Amino acid sequence: MSLSFDVISDLNLTPEDKFSWEDKVTSLFCVIPGNISSDLKVVHKTLSYLSELYRGIFYIDGTLEHESIPHRNDRIDKLEKICSTVNNCVFLHNNIVIVNGIAVMAANGWYGQYNRELFVHDGLRVSAYRNDDLEYLNNTVKRIQLHSDATKILMVTSSPPNKDFFFKQDSHITDLMSPDTCLVYDTEKKITNWAFGGGDKKVDTTVNGVNYVSNPFIKTEPYWAKRIEITV
């Protein structure tokens, strides 16, 4: 048996943008690794629209959804409330979903992106949030190793898994703890796919048995879903 997911990320929408996804759906489920919009009304509108097209939407926040680091927790609360009002939408912050034997887990990651001007004065606070996310991923991956209902894991982060996926564009990154640190705890090799955002290049590559996919919206090019198919 196989199950597929459409990956849509880094839409970077403004209230003036028109986003159409008619006739572009290829799967029952959609994965969104963050960065829909900095405007929460646009986030709500986009998720509601996509919920009419998919049986399930799995979403994690990106840095774009956060106006400022000091208000990060308040923003998380607002995103949780938004997702709770949208049919078929799951906000994956500190939340895991198992679909037909596939565990979908996620985190923002706060890796390599906090150097943006918006966050330049909040490095310590961002480091704390990154550590929280990494601790969550590490502990969750550990627990899922013995979970008989989950034979595969689809990991979702709005940050690239490690600095190699920045393609040397962000050589200033000095963080030692990248999101893919959690792979150390995947002793049963359940993590087979990793969908991520936070970049400006499309990625579909397999490294050490894990298929990494990124599908950022580039406005100068036709945009389609990137399909991940997992066999259980």
Sequence and secondary structure as in RCSB ss.txt:
>XXXX:A:sequence
MSLSFDVISDLNLTPEDKFSWEDKVTSLFCVIPGNISSDLKVVHKTLSYLSELYRGIFYIDGTLEHESIPHRNDR
IDKLEKICSTVNNCVFLHNNIVIVNGIAVMAANGWYGQYNRELFVHDGLRVSAYRNDDLEYLNNTVKRIQLHSDA
TKILMVTSSPPNKDFFFKQDSHITDLMSPDTCLVYDTEKKITNWAFGGGDKKVDTTVNGVNYVSNPFIKTEPYWA
KRIEITV
>XXXX:A:secstr
 EEEEEE B     TT     TT   SSEEEE S S SSHHHHHHHHHHHHTT SEEEE   GGG S GGGHHHH
HHHHHHHHHTSTTEEE TT  EEETTEEEEEE    S TTSGGGTT HHHHHHHHHHHHHHHHHHHHHHTT TT 
SEEEEEESS SSGGGGTTTTTT   S  GGGGGGG TT  EEEEEE S SS EEEEETTEEEEE B  TTS    
EEEEEE 
